[in-house]
Amino acid sequence: MQTQALSSQPLASAVRKARLRLTPFLALMFALSMLDRSNVGFVKQALQVDSNIGNAAFALGAGIFFIGYAVFEIPSNMMLHRVGAKLWLSRIMVTWGIASAAMMFAHNETAFYVLRFILGVAEAGFSPGVILYSTYWFPARERGKALGIYYFGVPVALVLGSPLSGYLMEVMGGLLGLRNWQWMFLIEGLAASVVGVIAFFYLVSKPRHAKWLTDAEKDALESAIAAEDRHKVAHGPTTALAALGNWNVLRFVAIYFAIQVSVYGVIFYLPTRISELTGTAIGAKVGFLTAIPWFCALVALRFVTGYADARGKHREVAVLMLVMAAAGIGFSTMGTHLVPVLFAFCVATIGFVVVQPLFWTLPTAYLSGTAAASGIALIGALGNLGGFIAPTLKTAVETLFQSQRAGMGALAVAGVIGVLLLLSIGMRGRRQEAGQLAASKTASR
């Protein structure tokens, strides 16, 4: 019995071509997305000085992005399902690039809040849209690896983007009368818009429209996806409303929420923490040091997602990764020297980056059609509110206990809650994944 490899040569060829053609470009898009939503961490000190923004206001502004993101997530994914990924993903990218560049006008608290909210609205639906898009192209047993390549965008954004942001902050101040943080927002935002235009000409919405697939490859891939969809219809919700009220979908929301609290609690404050430990202002040196944890995650992504696909152990490996995230965040508070704290951040970053593509194999194995469009969007919308809660929660707990350790500890607790929720999926989740693999195998014959 062959469960770890695609048994149909045309299907295997189609998946390989799609993975090589689509996922690296999607990873580039995701890298720019992560850079534009997280680069606010690099301007924290300069922006607060120039715009008179306090810590609480910065935390609110950093997190308010996710309110706009959440409000428009479901409508955005429904539009993608209707008009196609090629048009909609490129539209999202062009508009969020413009909105990110406009952050250069954040001269006071009100402007900071409004522009961060607009950025969230502009980007709404991007990542859940790509997750939905992956279900059109990759059978269940290959989806973890494909999403793992897509999630390369997270560490790539911060391996390359951290030094870039630090460099721009160091050298661009005063040029043409603009502050260094204004140049950073302008350059990194417009880069996203340029790639968004290219995406319109590069992406293909469905396998049937791919000129780089043979007819046999198109038929094999569409048959495999259709077989999985029939299995999903028999075992999960089939309409948008059913998905929105489904208990398992709501549990996926809670898990993703816990993951995002861990992710953004670190992303927004890692540069500042490294700056404190090195005793230097945020610039090129801090940028390079901040890139180290993301490089570690980049290395781990390919191997761990490939292992989970090969063994069919997405849930179990996801649990292990989220345990690493919580432990790393917790231990990062216990040192005052750079090396052990940086090591703890490496452990945490590997955990919360790698857990995300593994997590998404679970709801995509359960949802199909319009239920997938709305359900994945709901998970992304409400789950991403963890990014809104994270900085506010961290600041509030620090204020309450008068301790930075307490703030990071709260983020670690969120990771532990996510672990418990993942464990609660239990045997039902494993049976669902096994059914998806069997359906894909049958279609490939």
Secondary structure as a PSIPRED ss2 file (coil, helix, strand):
# PSIPRED VFORMAT (PSIPRED V4.0)

   1 M C   1.000  0.000  0.000
   2 Q C   1.000  0.000  0.000
   3 T C   1.000  0.000  0.000
   4 Q C   1.000  0.000  0.000
   5 A C   1.000  0.000  0.000
   6 L C   1.000  0.000  0.000
   7 S C   1.000  0.000  0.000
   8 S C   1.000  0.000  0.000
   9 Q H   0.000  1.000  0.000
  10 P H   0.000  1.000  0.000
  11 L H   0.000  1.000  0.000
  12 A H   0.000  1.000  0.000
  13 S H   0.000  1.000  0.000
  14 A H   0.000  1.000  0.000
  15 V H   0.000  1.000  0.000
  16 R H   0.000  1.000  0.000
  17 K H   0.000  1.000  0.000
  18 A H   0.000  1.000  0.000
  19 R H   0.000  1.000  0.000
  20 L H   0.000  1.000  0.000
  21 R H   0.000  1.000  0.000
  22 L H   0.000  1.000  0.000
  23 T H   0.000  1.000  0.000
  24 P H   0.000  1.000  0.000
  25 F H   0.000  1.000  0.000
  26 L H   0.000  1.000  0.000
  27 A H   0.000  1.000  0.000
  28 L H   0.000  1.000  0.000
  29 M H   0.000  1.000  0.000
  30 F H   0.000  1.000  0.000
  31 A H   0.000  1.000  0.000
  32 L H   0.000  1.000  0.000
  33 S H   0.000  1.000  0.000
  34 M H   0.000  1.000  0.000
  35 L H   0.000  1.000  0.000
  36 D H   0.000  1.000  0.000
  37 R H   0.000  1.000  0.000
  38 S H   0.000  1.000  0.000
  39 N H   0.000  1.000  0.000
  40 V H   0.000  1.000  0.000
  41 G H   0.000  1.000  0.000
  42 F C   1.000  0.000  0.000
  43 V C   1.000  0.000  0.000
  44 K H   0.000  1.000  0.000
  45 Q H   0.000  1.000  0.000
  46 A H   0.000  1.000  0.000
  47 L H   0.000  1.000  0.000
  48 Q H   0.000  1.000  0.000
  49 V H   0.000  1.000  0.000
  50 D H   0.000  1.000  0.000
  51 S H   0.000  1.000  0.000
  52 N C   1.000  0.000  0.000
  53 I C   1.000  0.000  0.000
  54 G C   1.000  0.000  0.000
  55 N H   0.000  1.000  0.000
  56 A H   0.000  1.000  0.000
  57 A H   0.000  1.000  0.000
  58 F H   0.000  1.000  0.000
  59 A H   0.000  1.000  0.000
  60 L H   0.000  1.000  0.000
  61 G H   0.000  1.000  0.000
  62 A H   0.000  1.000  0.000
  63 G H   0.000  1.000  0.000
  64 I H   0.000  1.000  0.000
  65 F H   0.000  1.000  0.000
  66 F H   0.000  1.000  0.000
  67 I H   0.000  1.000  0.000
  68 G H   0.000  1.000  0.000
  69 Y H   0.000  1.000  0.000
  70 A H   0.000  1.000  0.000
  71 V H   0.000  1.000  0.000
  72 F C   1.000  0.000  0.000
  73 E H   0.000  1.000  0.000
  74 I H   0.000  1.000  0.000
  75 P H   0.000  1.000  0.000
  76 S H   0.000  1.000  0.000
  77 N H   0.000  1.000  0.000
  78 M H   0.000  1.000  0.000
  79 M H   0.000  1.000  0.000
  80 L H   0.000  1.000  0.000
  81 H H   0.000  1.000  0.000
  82 R H   0.000  1.000  0.000
  83 V H   0.000  1.000  0.000
  84 G C   1.000  0.000  0.000
  85 A H   0.000  1.000  0.000
  86 K H   0.000  1.000  0.000
  87 L H   0.000  1.000  0.000
  88 W H   0.000  1.000  0.000
  89 L H   0.000  1.000  0.000
  90 S H   0.000  1.000  0.000
  91 R H   0.000  1.000  0.000
  92 I H   0.000  1.000  0.000
  93 M H   0.000  1.000  0.000
  94 V H   0.000  1.000  0.000
  95 T H   0.000  1.000  0.000
  96 W H   0.000  1.000  0.000
  97 G H   0.000  1.000  0.000
  98 I H   0.000  1.000  0.000
  99 A H   0.000  1.000  0.000
 100 S H   0.000  1.000  0.000
 101 A H   0.000  1.000  0.000
 102 A H   0.000  1.000  0.000
 103 M H   0.000  1.000  0.000
 104 M H   0.000  1.000  0.000
 105 F H   0.000  1.000  0.000
 106 A C   1.000  0.000  0.000
 107 H C   1.000  0.000  0.000
 108 N C   1.000  0.000  0.000
 109 E H   0.000  1.000  0.000
 110 T H   0.000  1.000  0.000
 111 A H   0.000  1.000  0.000
 112 F H   0.000  1.000  0.000
 113 Y H   0.000  1.000  0.000
 114 V H   0.000  1.000  0.000
 115 L H   0.000  1.000  0.000
 116 R H   0.000  1.000  0.000
 117 F H   0.000  1.000  0.000
 118 I H   0.000  1.000  0.000
 119 L H   0.000  1.000  0.000
 120 G H   0.000  1.000  0.000
 121 V H   0.000  1.000  0.000
 122 A H   0.000  1.000  0.000
 123 E H   0.000  1.000  0.000
 124 A C   1.000  0.000  0.000
 125 G C   1.000  0.000  0.000
 126 F H   0.000  1.000  0.000
 127 S H   0.000  1.000  0.000
 128 P H   0.000  1.000  0.000
 129 G H   0.000  1.000  0.000
 130 V H   0.000  1.000  0.000
 131 I H   0.000  1.000  0.000
 132 L H   0.000  1.000  0.000
 133 Y H   0.000  1.000  0.000
 134 S H   0.000  1.000  0.000
 135 T H   0.000  1.000  0.000
 136 Y H   0.000  1.000  0.000
 137 W H   0.000  1.000  0.000
 138 F C   1.000  0.000  0.000
 139 P C   1.000  0.000  0.000
 140 A H   0.000  1.000  0.000
 141 R H   0.000  1.000  0.000
 142 E H   0.000  1.000  0.000
 143 R H   0.000  1.000  0.000
 144 G H   0.000  1.000  0.000
 145 K H   0.000  1.000  0.000
 146 A H   0.000  1.000  0.000
 147 L H   0.000  1.000  0.000
 148 G H   0.000  1.000  0.000
 149 I H   0.000  1.000  0.000
 150 Y H   0.000  1.000  0.000
 151 Y C   1.000  0.000  0.000
 152 F C   1.000  0.000  0.000
 153 G H   0.000  1.000  0.000
 154 V H   0.000  1.000  0.000
 155 P H   0.000  1.000  0.000
 156 V H   0.000  1.000  0.000
 157 A H   0.000  1.000  0.000
 158 L H   0.000  1.000  0.000
 159 V H   0.000  1.000  0.000
 160 L H   0.000  1.000  0.000
 161 G H   0.000  1.000  0.000
 162 S H   0.000  1.000  0.000
 163 P H   0.000  1.000  0.000
 164 L H   0.000  1.000  0.000
 165 S H   0.000  1.000  0.000
 166 G H   0.000  1.000  0.000
 167 Y H   0.000  1.000  0.000
 168 L H   0.000  1.000  0.000
 169 M H   0.000  1.000  0.000
 170 E H   0.000  1.000  0.000
 171 V H   0.000  1.000  0.000
 172 M C   1.000  0.000  0.000
 173 G C   1.000  0.000  0.000
 174 G C   1.000  0.000  0.000
 175 L H   0.000  1.000  0.000
 176 L H   0.000  1.000  0.000
 177 G H   0.000  1.000  0.000
 178 L C   1.000  0.000  0.000
 179 R C   1.000  0.000  0.000
 180 N H   0.000  1.000  0.000
 181 W H   0.000  1.000  0.000
 182 Q H   0.000  1.000  0.000
 183 W H   0.000  1.000  0.000
 184 M H   0.000  1.000  0.000
 185 F H   0.000  1.000  0.000
 186 L H   0.000  1.000  0.000
 187 I H   0.000  1.000  0.000
 188 E H   0.000  1.000  0.000
 189 G H   0.000  1.000  0.000
 190 L H   0.000  1.000  0.000
 191 A H   0.000  1.000  0.000
 192 A H   0.000  1.000  0.000
 193 S H   0.000  1.000  0.000
 194 V H   0.000  1.000  0.000
 195 V H   0.000  1.000  0.000
 196 G H   0.000  1.000  0.000
 197 V H   0.000  1.000  0.000
 198 I H   0.000  1.000  0.000
 199 A H   0.000  1.000  0.000
 200 F H   0.000  1.000  0.000
 201 F H   0.000  1.000  0.000
 202 Y H   0.000  1.000  0.000
 203 L C   1.000  0.000  0.000
 204 V C   1.000  0.000  0.000
 205 S C   1.000  0.000  0.000
 206 K C   1.000  0.000  0.000
 207 P H   0.000  1.000  0.000
 208 R H   0.000  1.000  0.000
 209 H H   0.000  1.000  0.000
 210 A C   1.000  0.000  0.000
 211 K C   1.000  0.000  0.000
 212 W C   1.000  0.000  0.000
 213 L C   1.000  0.000  0.000
 214 T C   1.000  0.000  0.000
 215 D H   0.000  1.000  0.000
 216 A H   0.000  1.000  0.000
 217 E H   0.000  1.000  0.000
 218 K H   0.000  1.000  0.000
 219 D H   0.000  1.000  0.000
 220 A H   0.000  1.000  0.000
 221 L H   0.000  1.000  0.000
 222 E H   0.000  1.000  0.000
 223 S H   0.000  1.000  0.000
 224 A H   0.000  1.000  0.000
 225 I H   0.000  1.000  0.000
 226 A H   0.000  1.000  0.000
 227 A H   0.000  1.000  0.000
 228 E H   0.000  1.000  0.000
 229 D H   0.000  1.000  0.000
 230 R H   0.000  1.000  0.000
 231 H H   0.000  1.000  0.000
 232 K H   0.000  1.000  0.000
 233 V H   0.000  1.000  0.000
 234 A H   0.000  1.000  0.000
 235 H H   0.000  1.000  0.000
 236 G C   1.000  0.000  0.000
 237 P C   1.000  0.000  0.000
 238 T C   1.000  0.000  0.000
 239 T C   1.000  0.000  0.000
 240 A H   0.000  1.000  0.000
 241 L H   0.000  1.000  0.000
 242 A H   0.000  1.000  0.000
 243 A H   0.000  1.000  0.000
 244 L H   0.000  1.000  0.000
 245 G C   1.000  0.000  0.000
 246 N C   1.000  0.000  0.000
 247 W H   0.000  1.000  0.000
 248 N H   0.000  1.000  0.000
 249 V H   0.000  1.000  0.000
 250 L H   0.000  1.000  0.000
 251 R H   0.000  1.000  0.000
 252 F H   0.000  1.000  0.000
 253 V H   0.000  1.000  0.000
 254 A H   0.000  1.000  0.000
 255 I H   0.000  1.000  0.000
 256 Y H   0.000  1.000  0.000
 257 F H   0.000  1.000  0.000
 258 A H   0.000  1.000  0.000
 259 I H   0.000  1.000  0.000
 260 Q H   0.000  1.000  0.000
 261 V H   0.000  1.000  0.000
 262 S H   0.000  1.000  0.000
 263 V H   0.000  1.000  0.000
 264 Y H   0.000  1.000  0.000
 265 G H   0.000  1.000  0.000
 266 V H   0.000  1.000  0.000
 267 I H   0.000  1.000  0.000
 268 F C   1.000  0.000  0.000
 269 Y C   1.000  0.000  0.000
 270 L H   0.000  1.000  0.000
 271 P H   0.000  1.000  0.000
 272 T H   0.000  1.000  0.000
 273 R H   0.000  1.000  0.000
 274 I H   0.000  1.000  0.000
 275 S H   0.000  1.000  0.000
 276 E H   0.000  1.000  0.000
 277 L H   0.000  1.000  0.000
 278 T H   0.000  1.000  0.000
 279 G C   1.000  0.000  0.000
 280 T C   1.000  0.000  0.000
 281 A C   1.000  0.000  0.000
 282 I C   1.000  0.000  0.000
 283 G C   1.000  0.000  0.000
 284 A H   0.000  1.000  0.000
 285 K H   0.000  1.000  0.000
 286 V H   0.000  1.000  0.000
 287 G H   0.000  1.000  0.000
 288 F H   0.000  1.000  0.000
 289 L H   0.000  1.000  0.000
 290 T H   0.000  1.000  0.000
 291 A H   0.000  1.000  0.000
 292 I H   0.000  1.000  0.000
 293 P H   0.000  1.000  0.000
 294 W H   0.000  1.000  0.000
 295 F H   0.000  1.000  0.000
 296 C H   0.000  1.000  0.000
 297 A H   0.000  1.000  0.000
 298 L H   0.000  1.000  0.000
 299 V H   0.000  1.000  0.000
 300 A H   0.000  1.000  0.000
 301 L H   0.000  1.000  0.000
 302 R H   0.000  1.000  0.000
 303 F H   0.000  1.000  0.000
 304 V H   0.000  1.000  0.000
 305 T H   0.000  1.000  0.000
 306 G H   0.000  1.000  0.000
 307 Y H   0.000  1.000  0.000
 308 A H   0.000  1.000  0.000
 309 D H   0.000  1.000  0.000
 310 A H   0.000  1.000  0.000
 311 R H   0.000  1.000  0.000
 312 G C   1.000  0.000  0.000
 313 K C   1.000  0.000  0.000
 314 H H   0.000  1.000  0.000
 315 R H   0.000  1.000  0.000
 316 E H   0.000  1.000  0.000
 317 V H   0.000  1.000  0.000
 318 A H   0.000  1.000  0.000
 319 V H   0.000  1.000  0.000
 320 L H   0.000  1.000  0.000
 321 M H   0.000  1.000  0.000
 322 L H   0.000  1.000  0.000
 323 V H   0.000  1.000  0.000
 324 M H   0.000  1.000  0.000
 325 A H   0.000  1.000  0.000
 326 A H   0.000  1.000  0.000
 327 A H   0.000  1.000  0.000
 328 G H   0.000  1.000  0.000
 329 I H   0.000  1.000  0.000
 330 G H   0.000  1.000  0.000
 331 F H   0.000  1.000  0.000
 332 S C   1.000  0.000  0.000
 333 T C   1.000  0.000  0.000
 334 M C   1.000  0.000  0.000
 335 G C   1.000  0.000  0.000
 336 T C   1.000  0.000  0.000
 337 H C   1.000  0.000  0.000
 338 L H   0.000  1.000  0.000
 339 V H   0.000  1.000  0.000
 340 P H   0.000  1.000  0.000
 341 V H   0.000  1.000  0.000
 342 L H   0.000  1.000  0.000
 343 F H   0.000  1.000  0.000
 344 A H   0.000  1.000  0.000
 345 F H   0.000  1.000  0.000
 346 C H   0.000  1.000  0.000
 347 V H   0.000  1.000  0.000
 348 A H   0.000  1.000  0.000
 349 T H   0.000  1.000  0.000
 350 I H   0.000  1.000  0.000
 351 G H   0.000  1.000  0.000
 352 F H   0.000  1.000  0.000
 353 V H   0.000  1.000  0.000
 354 V H   0.000  1.000  0.000
 355 V H   0.000  1.000  0.000
 356 Q H   0.000  1.000  0.000
 357 P H   0.000  1.000  0.000
 358 L H   0.000  1.000  0.000
 359 F H   0.000  1.000  0.000
 360 W H   0.000  1.000  0.000
 361 T H   0.000  1.000  0.000
 362 L H   0.000  1.000  0.000
 363 P H   0.000  1.000  0.000
 364 T H   0.000  1.000  0.000
 365 A C   1.000  0.000  0.000
 366 Y C   1.000  0.000  0.000
 367 L C   1.000  0.000  0.000
 368 S C   1.000  0.000  0.000
 369 G H   0.000  1.000  0.000
 370 T H   0.000  1.000  0.000
 371 A H   0.000  1.000  0.000
 372 A H   0.000  1.000  0.000
 373 A H   0.000  1.000  0.000
 374 S H   0.000  1.000  0.000
 375 G H   0.000  1.000  0.000
 376 I H   0.000  1.000  0.000
 377 A H   0.000  1.000  0.000
 378 L H   0.000  1.000  0.000
 379 I H   0.000  1.000  0.000
 380 G H   0.000  1.000  0.000
 381 A H   0.000  1.000  0.000
 382 L H   0.000  1.000  0.000
 383 G H   0.000  1.000  0.000
 384 N C   1.000  0.000  0.000
 385 L H   0.000  1.000  0.000
 386 G H   0.000  1.000  0.000
 387 G H   0.000  1.000  0.000
 388 F H   0.000  1.000  0.000
 389 I H   0.000  1.000  0.000
 390 A H   0.000  1.000  0.000
 391 P H   0.000  1.000  0.000
 392 T H   0.000  1.000  0.000
 393 L H   0.000  1.000  0.000
 394 K H   0.000  1.000  0.000
 395 T H   0.000  1.000  0.000
 396 A H   0.000  1.000  0.000
 397 V H   0.000  1.000  0.000
 398 E H   0.000  1.000  0.000
 399 T H   0.000  1.000  0.000
 400 L H   0.000  1.000  0.000
 401 F H   0.000  1.000  0.000
 402 Q C   1.000  0.000  0.000
 403 S C   1.000  0.000  0.000
 404 Q H   0.000  1.000  0.000
 405 R H   0.000  1.000  0.000
 406 A H   0.000  1.000  0.000
 407 G H   0.000  1.000  0.000
 408 M H   0.000  1.000  0.000
 409 G H   0.000  1.000  0.000
 410 A H   0.000  1.000  0.000
 411 L H   0.000  1.000  0.000
 412 A H   0.000  1.000  0.000
 413 V H   0.000  1.000  0.000
 414 A H   0.000  1.000  0.000
 415 G H   0.000  1.000  0.000
 416 V H   0.000  1.000  0.000
 417 I H   0.000  1.000  0.000
 418 G H   0.000  1.000  0.000
 419 V H   0.000  1.000  0.000
 420 L H   0.000  1.000  0.000
 421 L H   0.000  1.000  0.000
 422 L H   0.000  1.000  0.000
 423 L H   0.000  1.000  0.000
 424 S H   0.000  1.000  0.000
 425 I H   0.000  1.000  0.000
 426 G H   0.000  1.000  0.000
 427 M H   0.000  1.000  0.000
 428 R H   0.000  1.000  0.000
 429 G H   0.000  1.000  0.000
 430 R H   0.000  1.000  0.000
 431 R H   0.000  1.000  0.000
 432 Q H   0.000  1.000  0.000
 433 E H   0.000  1.000  0.000
 434 A H   0.000  1.000  0.000
 435 G H   0.000  1.000  0.000
 436 Q H   0.000  1.000  0.000
 437 L H   0.000  1.000  0.000
 438 A H   0.000  1.000  0.000
 439 A H   0.000  1.000  0.000
 440 S H   0.000  1.000  0.000
 441 K H   0.000  1.000  0.000
 442 T H   0.000  1.000  0.000
 443 A H   0.000  1.000  0.000
 444 S H   0.000  1.000  0.000
 445 R C   1.000  0.000  0.000
